[in-house]
């Protein structure tokens, strides 16, 4: 254990450039089992270390460990937690818990056996923490670490500290909000860079290799997270990659499942499963009509999860329309319900209809809104598209 303590201390002392994620302020720290899920490279490990530095700096009752360490091939979590607890440990932070077998049952045993021990863990977005694990449903609290919002990216690039706004604030007060922001900065000067390489924090280290880094993480997500955690044989990996490529080359599109299944050479049911896996992996967004999402129901449209993926996977299919709609769905969909609309492009929270387009876009009906690109200030129900990047 001492070697792991030494690693923990070294990581605390490292001075690395990070972006403080405000998810830190949203977590209910009273829960004893807290999970942080997120796409590869989105910053989960950095986020865990930020938790240590902000809440447990030089606190010997807190310990961060990475379950990739070969030490855990011979040591069970429950045994390790027992020793840690008996020597005064109170907060155990477990990075990459999806790499460890029997993680769910051991978390439950730790919860029952050590009443004053808090466990914080990170995991792939594909990992089913609560689904299918009845023993964790009532004791684990799960949070998603999303990529950077446009606001977070803008704050970092400008060294400013704009706050986030609720959807209702933006709908009701967007002119005043945009005036306050544009007095200090020109958001559109940063917008295109964000769409290309601002969603993931890779630009902090080497912006020149941003797409190469993203492609590496996409392939790792497919090769390890999607296949391993969904128990898919690796021989089917090329079919998953083919489906993602087809999706990227046509988004946004209404999937012809029969044609796609022929192109990928697999069954219609498998295509529907694969689309769901890609959605859970934060690689695509599926747009459904009114009502609840049905696992066997075909989505109305398929989008890539964010605009950065468009540039990395299939840049030849990029259009202004696709970029705008993908940005809107990504930024709004993180914390709000987004469905297809019979009036416009999207319906948000089963209530608000939005048309997403260029600076000349206007609401299509009296009870709808327009998210217009390339405008600093809106008017009435026409709202600057970039402002929806301030929701988180």
C-alpha positions, 0 to 999 in steps of 0.5 A: 500500500505504501507505494500507492500512497507515494504515487498519490502524494506525487500526483498531488504535487504535480503542477498540471494545467487544468480547467476546473470543472463545475461538476465539482459544485454539483456533486452531493458529497454526502453520498458514500458511493459516487461514480464519475462516468465520461468518455476517454480523454474527457478528463476523468483522472484530472477531475479526480485529482482536482477533487483531491486537491480541492477537498482533501489536499494533504489529507492522509485519510484520502487516497487516490489509486488507479485500478490499472495498477498491476497491484490489483491483479493480486489484491481485491478492492475489499481487502485493500479497502479494509486495510485502508479503513482500519488505518484511518482511511475515510475517502477512497478514490478508485480510477477506472473501476471498469477495468476491475472484475466484480467491481459492483459486488465489492463496492456493495460489500465495502458499503456494508462493511465500512460505514464511514468509508466514502468511495469515489470512482471513475468509469467508462460511460458504457459501464452499467453501474445502476442498470442490472446492479440492483445492489447499487441502485439505492446507494450509488450516485452517478454523475457524467463528466461531459466535454467542455461547454463553449462557456468553459472553453471561452473562459479558459481561452480568455481568462474570464469567468462567465457564469452558466445560465439556465434555459429559462434565463436564456429564453427570457433574458438572452438580449441582456445576457448577450450584451453583458458577455459581448461587452467583455469578449467577442464570442464568435471569434472563438466559436469556430475553433471550439467546434473544431477542437474545443470540446475535449481538453486535449488542446491543453497539451498539444493542439497540433495533434488534437484530431490524432488524439481524438481518433486514438480515443475513439478507437480505444472506446470502440476496441475496449469500452464498447466491445469489452463492456458489452461482451462483443467479440472483437471479430465484430469490431470492424462492423462497429467501426464501419457503422460509425463511419457510415453515420459520420458520412451521412449525419444528420440522417434518418437511418435506413436500417435495412440498407445499413445492415446490408452495408455492415453485413449484420442483422437489423437488430444488431444495427439497432443495438450497435447504435445504442452502444455508440450512444452510450459511449458518447459517440452519437446522439439519437433523436427520437420523436415524442414519447419515451425512447424505445430500445427497439424503435428506430430514431428519427435522426442520428447525429454525432455526439459533438462537432469535434467528432465530425472533424476527426472522423469524416471532415468531408461531410461537414456543412454549416447546417450540420455543425449548427444542429450538432452543436445545439443538440450537444450543448442543450442535450447534456441536461435537457430532453431533446426530441424531434419537433413537428414544427422545427428542428428540435423540441426541448423539454417537451415544450420549446420548439427550436429552428437552428440555422444561419443569421437569417433564421427566424422562428417558424411559429409564434410559440417557437424559437430560432437559434441563429448563427453568426449574430452577437445579439438576438431579438425577441424569439431569435437567440444567438446560437453560441449562447446555448453553449452557456447552459453548463 
